[in-house]
Amino acid sequence: MTTFWKYELTKAALEHDVTVEVPDGSYPVHAAFQGRTLCVWFHVPDTDASEIRCTMRVFGTGWQVPDEKSDERIVMYQHVATVHDGPLVWHVCVRHEYPAIAKPVEVSE
């Protein structure tokens, strides 16, 4: 059964990554304030699927968005939504981590 689930983000999301458990196959589709609480809505195609972790973070306009590129992994944040909070504007992002692609080895003849 397909449905939409709401998750509330705490103020901790402004300082570091926060993780929520969502059914596998789910993805964020919207973010907004309900009252003073920042919420993210996920499209959930299968409510019976095993749960996976979804890591998110909220950045203010002009803030540096960290990324990491090393020989082992690549970490990046994907923008989900922009929300307004009075004069402040926040950007909700999902963290993705990928293994680094192996670099070609030069073979000497």
DSSP file (Angstrom, degrees, kcal/mol; ACC not computed):
  #  RESIDUE AA STRUCTURE BP1 BP2  ACC     N-H-->O    O-->H-N    N-H-->O    O-->H-N    TCO  KAPPA ALPHA  PHI   PSI    X-CA   Y-CA   Z-CA
    1    1 A M              0   0    0      0, 0.0    46,-0.9     0, 0.0     2,-0.3   0.000 360.0 360.0 360.0 128.8    0.0    0.0    0.0
    2    2 A T        +     0   0    0     44,-0.1     2,-0.3    45,-0.1    44,-0.1  -0.689 360.0 145.5 -86.2 138.4    1.4    3.4   -1.0
    3    3 A T  E     -A   44   0A   0     41,-2.4    41,-3.3    -2,-0.3     2,-0.4  -0.907  43.9-107.6-154.9-179.4    1.0    6.2    1.6
    4    4 A F  E     -A   43   0A   0     -2,-0.3     2,-0.4    39,-0.2    39,-0.2  -0.981  27.1-163.5-121.6 134.5    2.8    9.3    2.9
    5    5 A W  E     -A   42   0A   0     37,-2.1    37,-3.0    -2,-0.4     2,-0.4  -0.915   9.7-141.1-118.3 146.2    4.4    9.5    6.3
    6    6 A K  E     -A   41   0A   0     -2,-0.4     2,-0.4    35,-0.2    35,-0.2  -0.877  13.9-170.8-107.7 136.4    5.5   12.6    8.2
    7    7 A Y  E     -A   40   0A   0     33,-2.5    33,-2.9    -2,-0.4     2,-0.4  -0.985  16.2-137.8-124.1 136.9    8.7   12.8   10.2
    8    8 A E  E     -A   39   0A   0     -2,-0.4     2,-0.4    31,-0.2    31,-0.2  -0.785  12.8-147.4 -94.3 135.5    9.5   15.7   12.6
    9    9 A L  E     -A   38   0A   0     29,-3.2    29,-0.6    -2,-0.4     2,-0.1  -0.862  11.9-143.0-100.7 135.2   13.0   17.1   12.6
   10   10 A T    >   -     0   0    0     -2,-0.4     3,-1.8    27,-0.1     4,-0.2  -0.358  33.2 -97.7 -86.4 172.8   14.4   18.5   15.8
   11   11 A K  G >  S+     0   0    0      1,-0.3     3,-2.0     2,-0.2     4,-0.4   0.699 116.0  79.6 -63.8 -18.2   16.7   21.5   16.1
   12   12 A A  G >> S+     0   0    0      1,-0.3     4,-2.2     2,-0.2     3,-1.7   0.793  77.5  71.4 -59.3 -26.7   19.6   19.1   16.2
   13   13 A A  G <4 S+     0   0    0     -3,-1.8    45,-2.6     1,-0.3    -1,-0.3   0.668  90.6  60.0 -65.4 -15.4   19.2   18.9   12.4
   14   14 A L  G <4 S+     0   0    0     -3,-2.0    -1,-0.3    43,-0.2    -2,-0.2   0.654 113.7  35.1 -81.9 -16.3   20.7   22.4   12.3
   15   15 A E  T <4 S-     0   0    0     -3,-1.7     2,-0.3    -4,-0.4    -2,-0.2   0.717 128.0  -9.1-110.7 -28.3   23.9   21.3   14.0
   16   16 A H  S  < S-     0   0    0     -4,-2.2    -1,-0.3    40,-0.1    42,-0.2  -0.959  86.3 -61.8-160.5 173.3   24.5   17.8   12.7
   17   17 A D        -     0   0    0     -2,-0.3     2,-0.4    40,-0.1    40,-0.2  -0.347  44.4-161.2 -63.5 143.0   23.1   14.9   10.7
   18   18 A V  E     -C   56   0B   0     38,-2.8    38,-3.3    -5,-0.1     2,-0.4  -0.965   5.7-147.7-124.4 146.6   19.9   13.3   12.0
   19   19 A T  E     -C   55   0B   0     -2,-0.4     2,-0.3    36,-0.2    36,-0.2  -0.935  11.8-173.5-120.8 135.8   18.7    9.9   11.0
   20   20 A V  E     -C   54   0B   0     34,-2.5    34,-2.9    -2,-0.4     2,-0.5  -0.922  26.0-123.0-121.1 151.6   15.1    8.6   10.7
   21   21 A E  E     +C   53   0B   0     -2,-0.3    32,-0.2    32,-0.2    30,-0.1  -0.840  38.2 170.5 -94.1 125.1   14.1    5.0   10.0
   22   22 A V  E     -C   52   0B   0     30,-2.6    30,-3.3    -2,-0.5     3,-0.1  -0.936  41.2 -90.4-131.3 153.7   11.8    4.7    6.9
   23   23 A P  E >   -C   51   0B   0      0, 0.0     3,-2.0     0, 0.0    28,-0.2  -0.388  57.5 -92.3 -62.0 141.5   10.5    1.7    4.9
   24   24 A D  T 3  S+     0   0    0     26,-3.0    22,-0.2     1,-0.3    25,-0.1  -0.263 114.6  31.8 -55.1 137.1   12.9    0.7    2.1
   25   25 A G  T 3  S+     0   0    0      1,-0.4    -1,-0.3    -3,-0.1     2,-0.1   0.284  90.0 128.8  95.3  -9.5   12.0    2.4   -1.1
   26   26 A S    <   -     0   0    0     -3,-2.0    -1,-0.4    18,-0.1    18,-0.2  -0.427  33.8-177.2 -77.5 153.2   10.7    5.6    0.6
   27   27 A Y  E     -B   43   0A   0     16,-1.6    16,-2.9    -2,-0.1     2,-0.2  -0.993  30.7-101.7-150.5 148.9   11.9    9.0   -0.4
   28   28 A P  E     +B   42   0A   0      0, 0.0    14,-0.3     0, 0.0     3,-0.1  -0.463  35.9 169.1 -72.9 139.2   11.3   12.6    0.8
   29   29 A V  E     +     0   0A   0     12,-3.0     2,-0.3     1,-0.4    13,-0.2   0.561  60.1   9.9-122.5 -17.8    8.9   14.6   -1.2
   30   30 A H  E     -B   41   0A   0     11,-1.3    11,-2.9    51,-0.1    -1,-0.4  -0.992  49.4-164.3-161.8 152.5    8.2   17.8    0.8
   31   31 A A  E     +B   40   0A   0     -2,-0.3     2,-0.3     9,-0.2     9,-0.2  -0.994  24.3 142.8-140.7 143.5    9.2   19.7    3.9
   32   32 A A  E     -B   39   0A   0      7,-2.0     7,-3.0    -2,-0.3     2,-0.4  -0.976  47.7 -92.9-166.4 164.8    7.4   22.5    5.7
   33   33 A F  E     -B   38   0A   0     -2,-0.3     2,-0.6     5,-0.2     5,-0.2  -0.755  23.2-165.1 -87.1 136.1    6.7   23.9    9.1
   34   34 A Q  E >  S-B   37   0A   0      3,-2.8     3,-1.9    -2,-0.4     2,-0.4  -0.961  76.2 -45.2-113.6 107.3    3.6   22.8   11.0
   35   35 A G  T 3  S-     0   0    0     -2,-0.6    -2,-0.0     1,-0.2     0, 0.0  -0.594 124.5 -26.5  65.3-123.8    3.4   25.4   13.7
   36   36 A R  T 3  S+     0   0    0     -2,-0.4     2,-0.5    -3,-0.1    -1,-0.2   0.262 119.1  98.8-102.6   9.9    7.0   25.7   15.0
   37   37 A T  E <   - B   0  34A   0     -3,-1.9    -3,-2.8   -29,-0.0     2,-0.5  -0.868  67.8-138.1-106.5 126.7    8.0   22.1   14.0
   38   38 A L  E     -AB   9  33A   0    -29,-0.6   -29,-3.2    -2,-0.5     2,-0.3  -0.704  29.5-172.6 -80.7 125.2    9.9   21.4   10.8
   39   39 A C  E     -AB   8  32A   0     -7,-3.0    -7,-2.0    -2,-0.5     2,-0.4  -0.889  17.3-156.4-122.2 150.0    8.4   18.3    9.2
   40   40 A V  E     -AB   7  31A   0    -33,-2.9   -33,-2.5    -2,-0.3     2,-0.4  -0.995  12.2-148.9-125.1 130.8    9.5   16.1    6.2
   41   41 A W  E     -AB   6  30A   0    -11,-2.9   -12,-3.0    -2,-0.4   -11,-1.3  -0.840  11.3-158.9-101.9 135.4    7.0   14.0    4.3
   42   42 A F  E     -AB   5  28A   0    -37,-3.0   -37,-2.1    -2,-0.4     2,-0.6  -0.909  18.7-129.7-113.4 138.5    8.1   10.8    2.7
   43   43 A H  E     -AB   4  27A   0    -16,-2.9   -16,-1.6    -2,-0.4   -39,-0.2  -0.790  28.0-165.0 -79.4 122.7    6.4    8.9   -0.2
   44   44 A V  E     -A    3   0A   0    -41,-3.3   -41,-2.4    -2,-0.6     3,-0.3  -0.907  14.6-179.8-117.3 101.7    6.2    5.3    1.2
   45   45 A P  S    S+     0   0    0      0, 0.0     2,-0.3     0, 0.0    -1,-0.1   0.755  78.4  25.7 -75.1 -22.9    5.4    2.8   -1.5
   46   46 A D    >   -     0   0    0    -22,-0.2     3,-1.6     1,-0.1   -44,-0.1  -0.833  58.7-171.2-145.3 102.4    5.4   -0.3    0.8
   47   47 A T  T 3  S+     0   0    0    -46,-0.9    -1,-0.1    -2,-0.3   -45,-0.1   0.665  89.8  56.6 -68.3 -15.1    4.6    0.2    4.5
   48   48 A D  T 3  S+     0   0    0    -47,-0.1    -1,-0.3   -25,-0.1     3,-0.1   0.444  81.4 114.8 -94.6  -1.2    5.6   -3.5    5.1
   49   49 A A  S <  S-     0   0    0     -3,-1.6   -24,-0.0   -25,-0.1    -3,-0.0  -0.282  79.2 -93.1 -67.7 154.4    9.1   -3.1    3.7
   50   50 A S        -     0   0    0    -27,-0.1   -26,-3.0     1,-0.1     2,-0.2  -0.332  50.5-102.6 -64.3 152.3   12.1   -3.5    6.0
   51   51 A E  E     -C   23   0B   0    -28,-0.2     2,-0.3    -3,-0.1    -1,-0.1  -0.515  36.6-174.2 -84.7 146.0   13.3   -0.2    7.4
   52   52 A I  E     -C   22   0B   0    -30,-3.3   -30,-2.6    -2,-0.2     2,-0.4  -0.832  29.3-102.4-126.1 167.7   16.4    1.6    6.3
   53   53 A R  E     -C   21   0B   0     -2,-0.3     2,-0.5   -32,-0.2   -32,-0.2  -0.783  26.3-167.1 -96.4 135.5   18.1    4.7    7.6
   54   54 A C  E     -C   20   0B   0    -34,-2.9   -34,-2.5    -2,-0.4     2,-0.5  -0.983   9.8-156.9-120.4 119.0   17.6    8.1    6.0
   55   55 A T  E     +C   19   0B   0     -2,-0.5    40,-3.3    40,-0.5     2,-0.3  -0.838  17.4 174.6-102.6 129.7   20.1   10.8    7.1
   56   56 A M  E     -CD  18  94B   0    -38,-3.3   -38,-2.8    -2,-0.5     2,-0.3  -0.846  13.4-172.0-129.9 163.8   19.1   14.4    6.8
   57   57 A R  E     - D   0  93B   0     36,-2.2    36,-2.7    -2,-0.3     2,-0.5  -0.981  17.3-136.1-153.2 151.7   20.5   17.8    7.7
   58   58 A V  E     - D   0  92B   0    -45,-2.6     2,-0.4    -2,-0.3    34,-0.2  -0.941  20.2-169.4-114.4 130.4   19.1   21.4    7.5
   59   59 A F  E     - D   0  91B   0     32,-2.5    32,-2.8    -2,-0.5     2,-0.2  -0.926  16.8-130.7-119.4 143.2   21.3   24.2    6.3
   60   60 A G  E >   - D   0  90B   0     -2,-0.4     3,-2.2    30,-0.2    30,-0.2  -0.527  45.1 -81.6 -83.1 157.8   20.6   28.0    6.4
   61   61 A T  T 3  S+     0   0    0     28,-1.5    -1,-0.1     1,-0.3     3,-0.1  -0.388 119.9  19.0 -58.9 131.5   21.1   30.1    3.4
   62   62 A G  T 3  S+     0   0    0      1,-0.3    -1,-0.3    -2,-0.1     2,-0.1   0.291  93.7 130.8  89.5  -9.8   24.7   31.0    2.9
   63   63 A W    <   -     0   0    0     -3,-2.2     2,-0.3     1,-0.1    -1,-0.3  -0.437  65.8-106.2 -73.5 150.5   25.9   28.1    5.2
   64   64 A Q        -     0   0    0     -2,-0.1    -4,-0.1    -3,-0.1    -1,-0.1  -0.612  26.3-146.1 -74.3 133.5   28.7   25.8    3.9
   65   65 A V        -     0   0    0     -2,-0.3    12,-0.1    -6,-0.1    -6,-0.0  -0.909  21.9-132.0-100.8 114.7   27.4   22.4    2.9
   66   66 A P        +     0   0    0      0, 0.0     2,-0.3     0, 0.0    11,-0.2  -0.322  27.7 178.3 -69.4 147.6   30.1   19.9    3.7
   67   67 A D        -     0   0    0      9,-0.1     2,-0.4     2,-0.0     9,-0.2  -0.962  12.6-152.5-139.3 160.3   31.1   17.3    1.2
   68   68 A E  E     +E   75   0B   0      7,-2.0     7,-2.7    -2,-0.3     2,-0.4  -0.991  12.9 176.9-139.5 127.8   33.8   14.6    1.4
   69   69 A K  E     +E   74   0B   0     -2,-0.4     2,-0.3     5,-0.2     5,-0.2  -0.969  20.5 144.3-132.6 117.2   35.8   13.1   -1.3
   70   70 A S        -     0   0    0      3,-2.4    -2,-0.0    -2,-0.4     0, 0.0  -0.793  64.5 -90.8-137.9-178.4   38.4   10.5   -0.5
   71   71 A D  S    S+     0   0    0     -2,-0.3     3,-0.1     1,-0.2    32,-0.1   0.744 125.0  41.7 -68.3 -21.5   39.9    7.3   -1.9
   72   72 A E  S    S-     0   0    0      1,-0.2    28,-1.7    27,-0.1     2,-0.3   0.823 121.9  -2.3 -95.8 -35.8   37.3    5.4    0.1
   73   73 A R  E     - F   0  99B   0     26,-0.3    -3,-2.4    28,-0.0     2,-0.4  -0.977  47.0-137.5-155.8 163.6   34.1    7.3   -0.2
   74   74 A I  E     -EF  69  98B   0     24,-2.9    24,-2.9    -2,-0.3     2,-0.4  -0.999  20.3-168.6-126.1 127.6   32.1   10.3   -1.5
   75   75 A V  E     +EF  68  97B   0     -7,-2.7    -7,-2.0    -2,-0.4     2,-0.3  -0.967  15.9 160.3-118.2 131.1   29.6   12.0    0.8
   76   76 A M  E     - F   0  96B   0     20,-2.5    20,-3.2    -2,-0.4     2,-0.5  -0.974  32.9-126.9-146.5 160.3   27.2   14.6   -0.6
   77   77 A Y  E     - F   0  95B   0     -2,-0.3     2,-0.5    18,-0.2    18,-0.2  -0.936  17.0-151.7-112.7 129.9   23.9   16.3    0.4
   78   78 A Q  E     - F   0  94B   0     16,-3.2    16,-2.6    -2,-0.5     2,-0.2  -0.879  22.9-119.9-102.3 127.3   20.9   16.3   -2.0
   79   79 A H  E     + F   0  93B   0     -2,-0.5    14,-0.2    14,-0.2     3,-0.1  -0.443  34.8 170.5 -66.7 132.3   18.5   19.2   -1.7
   80   80 A V  E     -     0   0B   0     12,-3.4     2,-0.3     1,-0.4    13,-0.2   0.759  59.5 -19.6-108.1 -46.1   14.9   18.1   -0.8
   81   81 A A  E     - F   0  92B   0     11,-1.4    11,-2.7   -51,-0.1     2,-0.4  -0.991  47.2-131.3-162.4 156.4   13.1   21.4    0.0
   82   82 A T  E     - F   0  91B   0     -2,-0.3     2,-0.3     9,-0.2     9,-0.2  -0.973  28.9-171.0-113.5 131.5   13.4   25.0    0.9
   83   83 A V  E     - F   0  90B   0      7,-2.7     7,-3.0    -2,-0.4     2,-0.4  -0.935  15.3-135.9-126.7 148.2   11.3   26.2    3.8
   84   84 A H  E     - F   0  89B   0     -2,-0.3     2,-0.3     5,-0.2     5,-0.2  -0.847  16.2-179.3-105.4 137.3   10.6   29.7    5.2
   85   85 A D  E >   - F   0  88B   0      3,-3.1     3,-2.0    -2,-0.4    -2,-0.0  -0.744  65.0 -70.4-134.2  82.4   10.6   30.5    8.9
   86   86 A G  T 3  S-     0   0    0     -2,-0.3    -1,-0.2     1,-0.3     0, 0.0  -0.529 118.4 -10.9  63.3-126.2    9.8   34.2    9.2
   87   87 A P  T 3  S+     0   0    0      0, 0.0     2,-0.3     0, 0.0    -1,-0.3   0.568 124.2  89.1 -80.1  -6.7   12.9   36.0    7.9
   88   88 A L  E <   - F   0  85B   0     -3,-2.0    -3,-3.1   -28,-0.0     2,-0.4  -0.650  59.9-158.1 -94.9 147.8   14.9   32.8    7.9
   89   89 A V  E     - F   0  84B   0     -2,-0.3   -28,-1.5    -5,-0.2     2,-0.3  -0.993  10.7-167.1-125.7 127.6   15.2   30.4    5.0
   90   90 A W  E     -DF  60  83B   0     -7,-3.0    -7,-2.7    -2,-0.4     2,-0.5  -0.846  10.8-149.6-116.7 149.9   16.2   26.7    5.6
   91   91 A H  E     -DF  59  82B   0    -32,-2.8   -32,-2.5    -2,-0.3     2,-0.5  -0.969  10.4-150.8-123.7 115.6   17.3   24.1    3.1
   92   92 A V  E     -DF  58  81B   0    -11,-2.7   -12,-3.4    -2,-0.5   -11,-1.4  -0.731  22.0-179.2 -89.4 128.8   16.5   20.4    3.9
   93   93 A C  E     -DF  57  79B   0    -36,-2.7   -36,-2.2    -2,-0.5     2,-0.4  -0.936  24.3-136.7-130.9 151.0   18.9   17.9    2.5
   94   94 A V  E     -DF  56  78B   0    -16,-2.6   -16,-3.2    -2,-0.3     2,-0.4  -0.903  25.5-129.1-104.8 134.6   19.4   14.2    2.5
   95   95 A R  E     - F   0  77B   0    -40,-3.3   -40,-0.5    -2,-0.4     2,-0.4  -0.688  23.9-170.2 -86.5 132.4   22.9   12.8    3.0
   96   96 A H  E     - F   0  76B   0    -20,-3.2   -20,-2.5    -2,-0.4     2,-0.4  -0.964   4.3-166.5-121.4 140.2   24.2   10.2    0.5
   97   97 A E  E     + F   0  75B   0     -2,-0.4   -22,-0.2   -22,-0.2    -2,-0.0  -0.995   9.6 177.9-128.8 130.8   27.3    8.2    0.9
   98   98 A Y  E     - F   0  74B   0    -24,-2.9   -24,-2.9    -2,-0.4     2,-0.2  -0.940  34.2-107.5-128.7 148.2   28.9    6.3   -2.0
   99   99 A P  E     - F   0  73B   0      0, 0.0   -26,-0.3     0, 0.0   -27,-0.1  -0.536  46.8-105.2 -69.1 143.8   32.0    4.2   -2.3
  100  100 A A        -     0   0    0    -28,-1.7     2,-0.4    -2,-0.2   -29,-0.1  -0.417  34.1-112.2 -68.1 144.5   34.7    5.9   -4.3
  101  101 A I        -     0   0    0     -2,-0.1    -1,-0.1     1,-0.1   -28,-0.0  -0.628  38.1-106.1 -78.5 133.4   35.2    4.6   -7.8
  102  102 A A        -     0   0    0     -2,-0.4    -1,-0.1     1,-0.1     3,-0.1  -0.313  32.2-124.8 -61.4 138.8   38.5    3.0   -8.2
  103  103 A K        -     0   0    0      1,-0.1    -1,-0.1   -32,-0.1    -3,-0.0  -0.615  32.3 -98.5 -83.7 144.9   41.0    5.0  -10.1
  104  104 A P        -     0   0    0      0, 0.0     2,-0.5     0, 0.0    -1,-0.1  -0.333  34.7-130.7 -63.1 143.4   42.6    3.3  -13.2
  105  105 A V        -     0   0    0     -3,-0.1     2,-0.4    -2,-0.0    -3,-0.0  -0.820  16.5-128.1 -96.7 130.9   46.1    1.9  -12.6
  106  106 A E        -     0   0    0     -2,-0.5     2,-0.5     1,-0.0    -1,-0.0  -0.641  20.2-151.2 -79.4 132.3   48.8    2.8  -15.0
  107  107 A V        -     0   0    0     -2,-0.4     2,-0.3     2,-0.0    -1,-0.0  -0.901   5.5-145.2-106.6 126.4   50.6   -0.2  -16.4
  108  108 A S              0   0    0     -2,-0.5     0, 0.0     1,-0.1     0, 0.0  -0.688 360.0 360.0 -90.3 145.4   54.1    0.3  -17.5
  109  109 A E              0   0    0     -2,-0.3    -1,-0.1     0, 0.0    -2,-0.0   0.442 360.0 360.0 -92.0 360.0   55.4   -1.7  -20.4
